[in-house]
């Protein structure tokens, strides 16, 4: 009897903790910086639903995107490739295993606001999905209080609003009339819940893309009132901060170039608008979590939440994305798998790691084309590590983040090096110091070895 009991216990121990996982719900926000979320330490922006997901999942405190804007990041993430789109993407691969797949909203790249207004598919790969739905909206054309903050324009008029491909569209906010039911993220949540109800009886991979807080910053007026602009604190920018940043590292949108440097209150309004849209998006995500609970799917569904990249809101006088500094490359990543303990981990991770993690969670073999690493070892033990550095890429430039250091190498040979323990806000570029530390040579070698290892092929159209 003892021998039989021992054999039974041994067999049970061999069963993976995620053996009951049948479904995957992949939730991705757009342009969401990790530092905007309560579960990442923000004490101003209200994100109760993301925070409750974090409370039952693993919070990856140091997750990094491979692309610094939407198209290359999403291509990389969905193919688990640093560049290019070799192999089947995650959704197509799962579909090939006879699991129902569906897309709601923006998963592969869509132009925001262009494809959102038009309700078109953008760079979607149709063969990836059994079903797909777009979530259109009027974007800057939404009725309400419109502001163009770098030009200090405030109006309710519909004419003359900055929209698709216009140069100042990233500084638009609209305090929208109504309850938000006309907004893309509201529609995305409803479409997701409809799908969950229809497909609750069989395995699924449902991917829902929320477009907020991507510009234009639009949410019902009530969400703006939660964040009075006068109470918003602007990031500290030391005098001469840009002097030790090489030209390729300055980003595309500087305060002095776009004109918002003349309007400090409007910089605060940018924070207010960003937080308003984050909280609105969080509310829609909460509806999906509620429906998952209502349908009794929570105990059989793995949930992955992330963003394609972060965002600058005046740090270093930078706005937007498309550069290699920490506010852009670091992203939120929360993974909740039934049967696995919640927790937090400081282990370095990359968005290319999502693909193999989902495969192992569903007990599927990982395709040979995948370049990421499964995060299941970290999900089982938050102290475990799967990599010693995280790599980010932007138009031929590269950044490498280790436990202590961030190193950036630009295609003109210029460099940045930051001791993230002493200078977490990246104010002192040690690569331009009078006597660069020995670490600089070590980081050069590490980056060269990493680039040689993955040997990028093809193009993710960063150019």
C-alpha positions as CSV (number, residue, x, y, z in Angstrom):
1,X,0.0,0.0,0.0
2,X,2.8,2.4,0.9
3,X,4.5,1.6,-2.4
4,X,1.3,2.3,-4.3
5,X,0.8,5.6,-2.4
6,X,4.4,6.6,-3.1
7,X,4.0,5.9,-6.8
8,X,0.8,7.9,-6.9
9,X,2.4,10.9,-5.2
10,X,5.4,10.7,-7.5
11,X,3.0,10.7,-10.5
12,X,1.1,13.7,-9.2
13,X,4.3,15.6,-8.6
14,X,5.3,15.0,-12.2
15,X,2.2,16.7,-13.5
16,X,2.9,20.3,-14.3
17,X,1.2,23.0,-12.3
18,X,-0.5,24.3,-15.5
19,X,-1.9,20.9,-16.5
20,X,-5.5,22.2,-16.4
21,X,-4.8,25.2,-18.6
22,X,-7.0,25.0,-21.7
23,X,-7.2,28.6,-22.8
24,X,-5.1,31.7,-23.2
25,X,-6.3,35.3,-23.0
26,X,-3.7,37.7,-24.4
27,X,-4.4,41.3,-23.5
28,X,-2.1,44.1,-24.9
29,X,-2.3,47.8,-24.2
30,X,-0.8,50.3,-26.6
31,X,2.0,52.8,-25.6
32,X,1.7,51.9,-21.9
33,X,4.7,52.6,-19.8
34,X,5.2,50.3,-16.8
35,X,5.6,53.2,-14.4
36,X,2.0,54.3,-15.0
37,X,0.6,51.3,-13.2
38,X,-0.2,50.9,-9.5
39,X,1.3,47.4,-9.4
40,X,4.6,48.9,-10.7
41,X,4.6,51.6,-8.0
42,X,2.5,54.4,-9.3
43,X,0.6,56.1,-6.5
44,X,-1.4,58.5,-8.7
45,X,-2.8,56.6,-11.7
46,X,-5.7,54.3,-10.7
47,X,-5.4,50.8,-12.3
48,X,-7.5,48.6,-10.0
49,X,-8.2,45.9,-12.5
50,X,-4.6,45.5,-13.8
51,X,-3.6,45.5,-10.1
52,X,-6.0,42.7,-9.3
53,X,-4.6,40.7,-12.2
54,X,-1.1,41.3,-10.8
55,X,-2.3,40.1,-7.4
56,X,-3.1,36.7,-8.8
57,X,-0.3,36.5,-11.4
58,X,3.5,37.0,-11.7
59,X,4.6,40.6,-12.1
60,X,7.7,40.9,-14.2
61,X,9.4,44.0,-12.9
62,X,12.1,44.1,-15.6
63,X,10.4,43.2,-18.9
64,X,11.7,44.9,-22.1
65,X,10.4,45.4,-25.6
66,X,12.5,44.6,-28.6
67,X,10.9,47.3,-30.8
68,X,10.5,50.9,-29.7
69,X,7.4,51.6,-31.7
70,X,4.3,49.6,-32.6
71,X,5.1,47.8,-35.8
72,X,8.5,46.3,-35.1
73,X,7.6,45.5,-31.5
74,X,4.4,43.6,-32.4
75,X,6.0,41.8,-35.3
76,X,8.9,40.8,-32.9
77,X,6.6,39.8,-30.1
78,X,4.1,37.7,-32.2
79,X,6.9,35.9,-34.1
80,X,9.4,35.7,-31.2
81,X,12.1,37.1,-33.5
82,X,14.4,40.1,-32.8
83,X,13.9,41.2,-36.4
84,X,12.0,39.9,-39.3
85,X,9.0,37.6,-39.4
86,X,10.5,34.2,-40.0
87,X,8.2,31.3,-39.1
88,X,4.6,31.1,-38.0
89,X,3.4,33.8,-35.7
90,X,2.0,32.7,-32.3
91,X,-1.7,32.8,-33.2
92,X,-1.2,31.0,-36.5
93,X,0.9,28.3,-34.8
94,X,-1.8,27.8,-32.1
95,X,-4.5,27.7,-34.7
96,X,-2.6,24.9,-36.5
97,X,-3.0,22.8,-33.4
98,X,-6.8,23.0,-33.7
99,X,-7.3,25.6,-31.0
100,X,-9.7,28.3,-31.8
101,X,-8.0,31.7,-32.3
102,X,-9.6,35.1,-32.4
103,X,-8.4,38.7,-32.6
104,X,-10.2,41.8,-31.3
105,X,-8.7,45.2,-32.0
106,X,-5.0,45.9,-32.4
107,X,-2.7,42.9,-32.1
108,X,-0.5,43.2,-35.2
109,X,0.3,46.8,-36.1
110,X,-2.6,49.2,-36.9
111,X,-2.2,52.9,-37.5
112,X,-3.7,54.9,-34.7
113,X,-5.7,56.8,-35.3
114,X,-5.9,56.0,-39.1
115,X,-7.0,52.3,-39.0
116,X,-9.1,52.9,-35.9
117,X,-11.2,55.6,-37.7
118,X,-11.5,53.5,-40.8
119,X,-12.1,50.2,-39.0
120,X,-9.5,48.5,-41.1
121,X,-7.1,45.6,-40.4
122,X,-3.8,47.4,-40.7
123,X,-0.9,44.9,-40.7
124,X,-2.9,42.0,-39.5
125,X,-2.2,38.5,-40.8
126,X,-5.7,37.1,-41.5
127,X,-4.6,33.4,-41.6
128,X,-3.8,33.6,-38.0
129,X,-7.4,33.7,-36.8
130,X,-10.6,31.8,-37.0
131,X,-12.4,35.0,-36.2
132,X,-11.4,38.6,-36.1
133,X,-13.1,41.9,-35.2
134,X,-12.0,45.5,-35.3
135,X,-13.1,48.1,-32.8
136,X,-13.5,51.4,-34.6
137,X,-13.8,54.9,-33.2
138,X,-13.9,58.6,-34.2
139,X,-10.7,59.3,-32.3
140,X,-9.9,63.1,-32.4
141,X,-13.3,63.5,-34.0
142,X,-15.0,62.4,-30.9
143,X,-17.4,65.1,-29.6
144,X,-16.1,66.8,-26.5
145,X,-13.5,69.3,-25.2
146,X,-10.6,69.1,-27.6
147,X,-7.1,70.3,-26.8
148,X,-3.9,70.6,-28.9
149,X,-1.5,71.0,-26.0
150,X,1.7,71.9,-27.7
151,X,-0.1,74.8,-29.5
152,X,-2.2,75.8,-26.5
153,X,-5.5,75.3,-28.5
154,X,-8.7,74.5,-26.7
155,X,-12.1,74.2,-28.5
156,X,-15.2,72.2,-28.9
157,X,-15.3,72.8,-32.7
158,X,-14.9,69.8,-34.9
159,X,-13.1,71.6,-37.7
160,X,-9.3,71.7,-37.7
161,X,-8.6,68.9,-35.3
162,X,-5.2,67.1,-35.7
163,X,-5.7,63.5,-36.9
164,X,-4.2,60.8,-39.1
165,X,-0.6,61.6,-40.2
166,X,-0.8,65.2,-39.0
167,X,2.4,66.5,-37.3
168,X,0.9,67.4,-33.9
169,X,-1.5,64.5,-33.4
170,X,0.5,63.1,-30.4
171,X,-0.4,66.2,-28.4
172,X,-4.2,65.9,-28.8
173,X,-6.6,65.1,-26.0
174,X,-10.4,65.0,-26.0
175,X,-12.5,65.0,-22.8
176,X,-15.3,63.1,-24.5
177,X,-19.0,63.6,-24.1
178,X,-21.0,60.5,-23.1
179,X,-20.1,57.3,-21.2
180,X,-17.4,56.0,-23.5
181,X,-19.5,53.4,-25.3
182,X,-18.4,54.9,-28.6
183,X,-14.7,54.3,-27.8
184,X,-12.6,51.5,-29.3
185,X,-11.6,50.0,-26.0
186,X,-15.2,49.8,-24.8
187,X,-16.1,48.0,-28.0
188,X,-13.1,45.7,-27.7
189,X,-14.1,44.6,-24.2
190,X,-17.7,43.9,-25.4
191,X,-16.5,42.0,-28.4
192,X,-14.2,40.0,-26.2
193,X,-16.9,39.1,-23.7
194,X,-19.2,38.0,-26.5
195,X,-16.5,35.7,-27.8
196,X,-15.8,34.3,-24.4
197,X,-19.4,33.4,-23.9
198,X,-19.7,31.8,-27.4
199,X,-16.5,29.8,-27.0
200,X,-16.5,28.9,-23.4
201,X,-16.9,25.2,-24.0
202,X,-13.8,24.6,-26.1
203,X,-10.1,25.6,-25.9
204,X,-9.3,29.1,-27.2
205,X,-6.6,31.7,-27.8
206,X,-8.2,35.1,-27.7
207,X,-6.1,38.2,-28.3
208,X,-7.5,41.6,-27.4
209,X,-5.7,44.8,-28.2
210,X,-6.7,48.0,-26.4
211,X,-5.5,51.1,-28.2
212,X,-5.3,53.4,-25.2
213,X,-3.2,55.2,-23.9
214,X,-1.9,55.6,-27.5
215,X,-2.6,59.1,-28.7
216,X,-4.9,60.8,-29.2
217,X,-5.7,60.8,-25.5
218,X,-9.5,60.3,-25.5
219,X,-11.6,59.2,-22.6
220,X,-15.0,60.3,-21.1
221,X,-14.7,63.6,-19.2
222,X,-15.2,61.8,-15.9
223,X,-11.9,60.1,-16.2
224,X,-10.1,63.4,-16.8
225,X,-11.6,64.9,-13.6
226,X,-9.8,62.2,-11.6
227,X,-6.5,63.8,-12.5
228,X,-6.7,67.6,-12.1
229,X,-3.8,68.9,-14.2
230,X,-2.6,71.3,-11.5
231,X,-1.9,68.3,-9.3
232,X,0.3,66.5,-11.8
233,X,4.0,66.5,-11.0
234,X,6.4,66.9,-13.9
235,X,9.5,64.8,-14.2
236,X,12.7,66.3,-13.0
237,X,15.0,67.3,-15.9
238,X,18.5,68.5,-14.7
239,X,20.0,71.5,-16.4
240,X,22.1,70.4,-19.3
241,X,20.6,66.9,-19.3
242,X,20.8,66.6,-23.1
243,X,24.4,67.5,-23.3
244,X,25.8,64.0,-22.8
245,X,23.2,62.2,-25.0
246,X,24.4,61.6,-28.6
247,X,22.3,63.0,-31.4
248,X,20.8,59.6,-32.4
249,X,19.6,59.2,-28.8
250,X,17.6,62.4,-28.6
251,X,14.4,60.9,-29.9
252,X,12.0,62.4,-32.4
253,X,10.0,64.8,-30.2
254,X,11.7,67.2,-27.9
255,X,9.9,69.8,-25.8
256,X,11.8,72.7,-27.4
257,X,11.1,71.5,-30.9
258,X,7.4,70.8,-30.6
259,X,6.7,73.9,-28.6
260,X,5.2,72.4,-25.5
261,X,8.2,73.8,-23.5
262,X,6.4,77.1,-23.5
263,X,3.4,75.7,-21.7
264,X,4.2,73.9,-18.4
265,X,0.6,73.6,-17.5
266,X,0.0,71.8,-20.8
267,X,2.8,69.4,-20.0
268,X,0.8,68.6,-16.8
269,X,-2.3,68.2,-18.9
270,X,-0.4,65.6,-21.0
271,X,0.1,63.6,-17.8
272,X,-3.6,64.1,-16.8
273,X,-4.7,62.9,-20.2
274,X,-2.4,59.9,-20.3
275,X,-3.6,58.8,-16.8
276,X,-7.2,59.3,-17.8
277,X,-6.8,57.0,-20.8
278,X,-4.9,54.4,-18.8
279,X,-7.7,54.3,-16.2
280,X,-10.3,54.1,-18.9
281,X,-8.5,51.2,-20.6
282,X,-8.1,49.6,-17.2
283,X,-11.9,49.8,-16.7
284,X,-12.5,48.0,-20.0
285,X,-10.0,45.3,-19.1
286,X,-11.8,44.8,-15.9
287,X,-15.0,44.0,-17.7
288,X,-13.1,41.1,-19.5
289,X,-11.7,39.8,-16.2
290,X,-15.2,39.9,-14.7
291,X,-16.7,38.0,-17.6
292,X,-14.0,35.4,-17.3
293,X,-14.9,34.9,-13.7
294,X,-18.7,34.9,-14.4
295,X,-18.2,32.1,-17.0
296,X,-16.1,30.0,-14.7
297,X,-13.1,30.2,-17.0
298,X,-10.6,31.7,-14.7
299,X,-9.4,28.4,-13.4
300,X,-8.6,27.1,-16.9
301,X,-7.4,30.2,-18.6
302,X,-3.8,31.6,-18.7
303,X,-3.8,35.4,-18.9
304,X,-1.0,37.5,-20.4
305,X,-1.0,41.2,-20.1
306,X,1.6,43.5,-21.6
307,X,2.2,46.6,-23.8
308,X,4.2,46.9,-27.1
309,X,6.5,49.5,-25.6
310,X,6.6,52.4,-23.1
311,X,6.3,56.1,-23.5
312,X,8.0,59.4,-22.7
313,X,6.0,62.2,-21.0
314,X,8.7,64.9,-20.8
315,X,11.5,62.8,-19.2
316,X,14.7,64.3,-20.6
317,X,12.3,66.7,-22.4
318,X,11.4,63.7,-24.6
319,X,7.8,63.0,-25.7
320,X,6.4,59.8,-27.3
321,X,8.5,56.7,-28.1
322,X,11.1,55.6,-30.7
323,X,14.2,55.8,-28.6
324,X,16.1,53.4,-26.4
325,X,15.8,55.0,-23.0
326,X,14.2,53.1,-20.1
327,X,10.8,54.8,-20.2
328,X,10.3,53.4,-23.7
329,X,12.0,50.0,-23.5
330,X,10.6,48.8,-20.2
331,X,7.1,47.5,-20.3
332,X,4.5,45.9,-18.0
333,X,4.3,42.2,-18.2
334,X,1.9,40.2,-16.0
335,X,1.3,36.4,-16.5
336,X,-1.4,34.6,-14.5
337,X,-1.5,30.8,-14.9
338,X,-3.9,28.7,-12.9
339,X,-2.2,26.6,-10.3
340,X,0.9,28.8,-10.1
341,X,1.6,31.0,-7.2
342,X,1.4,34.8,-7.7
343,X,4.5,36.9,-7.0
344,X,7.0,39.4,-8.3
345,X,10.3,38.9,-10.1
346,X,13.2,41.1,-10.9
347,X,14.5,38.6,-13.5
348,X,15.2,40.1,-16.9
349,X,12.7,39.2,-19.6
350,X,11.9,40.2,-23.2
351,X,8.6,40.3,-25.1
352,X,9.9,37.6,-27.4
353,X,9.6,35.3,-24.4
354,X,5.8,35.4,-24.5
355,X,5.5,33.0,-27.5
356,X,7.5,30.1,-26.0
357,X,5.9,30.6,-22.6
358,X,2.4,30.3,-24.1
359,X,3.5,27.2,-26.0
360,X,4.8,25.4,-22.9
361,X,1.7,26.5,-20.9
362,X,-0.4,24.7,-23.5
363,X,2.0,21.8,-23.7
364,X,2.8,22.5,-27.3
365,X,6.3,22.1,-28.7
366,X,8.2,25.3,-29.3
367,X,8.9,26.0,-33.0
368,X,12.6,26.1,-34.1
369,X,12.1,29.6,-35.4
370,X,11.4,31.0,-31.9
371,X,14.2,33.1,-30.5
372,X,12.7,33.8,-27.1
373,X,12.9,31.7,-23.9
374,X,10.1,30.2,-21.9
375,X,9.4,32.0,-18.7
376,X,7.9,29.0,-16.9
377,X,11.1,28.6,-14.8
378,X,10.5,32.1,-13.4
379,X,6.8,31.5,-13.0
380,X,7.6,28.5,-10.8
381,X,10.5,30.3,-9.0
382,X,10.6,34.1,-9.1
383,X,14.4,34.0,-8.3
384,X,15.1,31.9,-11.4
385,X,16.7,33.6,-14.4
386,X,16.5,32.7,-18.1
387,X,18.8,35.5,-19.5
388,X,21.5,37.8,-18.4
389,X,20.5,40.8,-20.5
390,X,17.5,42.2,-22.5
391,X,18.0,43.6,-26.0
392,X,16.1,46.4,-27.6
393,X,16.5,47.6,-31.2
394,X,15.6,50.8,-33.1
395,X,16.5,51.7,-36.7
396,X,19.9,50.1,-36.6
397,X,20.6,51.2,-33.0
398,X,20.8,48.8,-30.0
399,X,20.3,48.8,-26.2
400,X,21.3,46.1,-23.8
401,X,19.9,46.1,-20.2
402,X,21.6,43.9,-17.6
403,X,21.0,43.7,-13.9
404,X,23.0,46.9,-13.2
405,X,23.7,48.5,-16.5
406,X,22.1,50.0,-19.6
407,X,24.3,50.3,-22.7
408,X,23.2,51.9,-26.0
409,X,25.2,51.7,-29.2
410,X,24.2,53.8,-32.1
411,X,24.9,53.2,-35.8
412,X,27.2,56.2,-35.9
413,X,29.4,54.7,-33.2
414,X,28.2,56.9,-30.4
415,X,27.3,55.4,-27.0
416,X,25.4,55.7,-23.8
417,X,26.2,53.8,-20.6
418,X,24.2,54.1,-17.4
419,X,24.7,52.7,-13.9
420,X,21.0,51.9,-13.2
421,X,21.7,51.5,-9.5
422,X,23.2,54.9,-9.1
423,X,21.4,56.7,-11.9
424,X,18.1,55.0,-12.5
425,X,16.7,58.0,-14.4
426,X,19.7,57.9,-16.8
427,X,21.0,61.4,-16.1
428,X,24.7,60.6,-16.2
429,X,26.1,59.0,-19.4
430,X,29.3,57.3,-18.3
431,X,30.3,56.6,-21.9
432,X,31.0,60.3,-22.3
433,X,32.7,60.7,-18.9
434,X,36.4,61.7,-18.8
435,X,37.5,58.2,-17.9
436,X,34.9,55.6,-19.0
437,X,34.6,52.7,-16.6
438,X,35.9,49.3,-17.5
439,X,32.2,48.2,-17.7
440,X,31.9,50.0,-21.1
441,X,34.3,47.6,-22.8
442,X,32.5,44.7,-21.2
443,X,29.1,45.9,-22.4
444,X,30.5,46.4,-25.9
445,X,31.6,42.8,-26.0
446,X,28.3,41.5,-24.5
447,X,26.3,43.4,-27.1
448,X,28.4,42.2,-30.0
449,X,28.1,38.6,-28.8
450,X,24.3,38.9,-28.4
451,X,23.9,40.4,-31.9
452,X,26.1,37.6,-33.3
453,X,24.1,35.0,-31.5
454,X,20.7,35.8,-32.9
455,X,22.0,36.8,-36.4
456,X,19.0,38.9,-37.5
457,X,17.7,38.1,-41.0
458,X,15.2,39.9,-43.1
459,X,13.6,43.2,-42.1
460,X,11.0,44.3,-39.6
461,X,10.6,47.5,-41.6
462,X,12.1,49.7,-39.0
463,X,13.4,51.8,-41.8
